[in-house]
Amino acid sequence: MTPRDPAGTRDRILDALETLLLDKGLSQVTLENVAATAGVSKGGLLYHFKSKDALIAGLLRRVGDRADQQVKAAVAQGRSVAEWYLQAPHPEDDTDAVELALYRSMLAAMRTVDAPADAAQAETDRALTEVLDAWKTALDTEIDDPVRAEIVRLVGDGVYLRALLGMPPIDPDLYRRVVARLLSGD
């Protein structure tokens, strides 16, 4: 990877942002720290991401791309988009734990509901909307009944939110029955 490799540099910057969020927390996420961790100048970082909000938006889009790859892999293995969407994260699993920690950090980095909207925040909002819309579109495409598709989305969001908040998971046997009923269309 060379400094003239824009895609590689963007990935290094996003890797650095993830590392800082996971290892040091939101308080250490400054443009200077991200640039130093990525091994680029602050000017180099700003060439790729015009602001901290643009950086967070880039990370949101990257997470969306990862999710798209997970969906494709699940479908290739014979699972449905709905099954993927309804999977419950397991905090005791190392991969899920890292993903949950990253999502928690990203949520902290995004504005709170009470924060006033501004132009800089608009990019982060757009990125989040793009990711969520892509997931909704995939569910709507797969599930004929729009009400059932929405129920699947809401249940999946709720289960993931419980995990993000560190709440105890739903009883696994009960949740398997919930998923089975949602997927059967009854």
N, C-alpha and C positions, 0 to 999 in steps of 0.2 A: 504494500500500500504506500503510495507516495502522496506528498502534500497536494499534488495536482489531480488527485483522484477525488472529485467532488462527492460522489456517492460514499466512498470510503471515509471521507472526512465527516460527512453528515452522520454516518453510522457511529464513528468514534465519539462524536459529540453527544449523540443520544445514549451511547453506552456509558459515557462519563456521567450524564445526568442520572441515569438509572443507578449507577454505583453510588453517587452521592446521596440520592434519595434513600436507598436501601441501607447504606453503611453509616451515614451521618445525619440523615433527616433533612427536612425542608429548610431548617434554619441555615444550613450550609450550602444551599442551592443559590449561588450567586453566579452571575455571568463570568466573573473572574475565576471562581472555583471550578466551574464546569470547563472553562477553557483550559485551565492548568491541568485538570485531570485528563482532559482529552489530548493534551500536548499540542494545542493550537494557541495562537494569540487571541486576545479578546476581539480584535478586528476580524480575524478569521472566523471566529464563532458568529460574529454579527453579520458576516457575509452570507452565512447559511441560515441564520435565525435572527431576525431583526430586533427581537426583544425576548425577555424572559417568557412572556405569554406565547410567543411564536415557538419557543423551545418546548414549552409544555404541550402546545398543540401538536408539534412534531412527534412528541412521545405518545400522545393519545392516538395519533394516526398509526404509529408503529404498533401499538398494542392492538389496534383494529386489524392491521395486516396480519399479525400473529394469530389473532382469533380466526381470521379468514382461512389461514393455513390449517388451523386445527379443525375447522368445519370441513374443509376439503378432505383431510385425512380421515375424519370420522365417517364421512359419506363413502369414501373409498373402501372403508372397512365394513360397509353395510349398515351403518347407523344413520339415523335421520338427523336433519338439522335440529328438530325439536328435541331429540334425545341429547344432542350435544348441549343445547341451550339449557336443558333441565338438569344437567349434571351438577351435583353438589360438590363444591371444593372441599378438600380434606386438609385442614391446617396441619395435621400430623405428617402429611406427605411433603417432602422437601420442595418439590416443584410447585405444588399448590401454595405452600407457605410463602415462597419467594414471590409468587404472583400476587397473593393477597397483600403482602407487605408493600409491593410496588403500587398496587391499586390504592391502598390506604394513603400512601405518600402522594400519589397523584391527586386524590380527592382533597387532601390538605392543601395542595398547591393551587387548586382551582378556587375561585371566589366562593364565599358563603352565600347562602340565599339572601341574606340581608345586605350584602355588599352592593354598592351602586354599580350599575353596568357602565362600562366605558369602552372606548374604541379598541383599546389594546386587548381587553377581555373577549372581544367579539371573535377573534381568531380561535381562541380556546373553545368557546361555545360552538363555533362552526365545526371544529374538529370532532368534538364530542357528539354533536348532532349527526355528522356524517357516519360515525361508527355505529351509533344506535340505529339510525335509519337503515344501514346496510343489514344489520341483524334482523330488524323488523321486516324488511323486504324479503329476506331469505325465508323467514317463517311464513309470511303471507303467501309466498310462491309455493311452498311445500304443503301448507294446510289450506284446504278448500274453504273451510268455515272461518270467516274473519274474526268472529267472537272467540272461537277456540284458539286461534292463533294469538289473539291478544291475551287470553288467559294463560297460555303457555309462556308468553313473554313476561307477564306480570309475576307469575310464580317463579320463573327462573331468576328474574331480577330480585325478588324478595329473598330467595334462598341465598343468593350471592351477597346481598346486603347483610343478612344475618351473619354470614361468615366474615365479611369486612368489619362488622362491628364487634366481632369476637363473641357473639352470642352462641349458646349451645346449639348444635345442629338439631334439626327435626329428627325424631325417631326414624332410623334408617328403614325399618320395615314399613312404617306408615308412609314415608316418602316414596318408597318403591311403588306402593299401591296408588299414591297420588299420581305419579308419573305414568303408571300403567293405565289408569283411567283417562288421563289427559290424552295419551297417545292412541287409545282405542276409540276415542270420540264419543264415549257414552256419557 
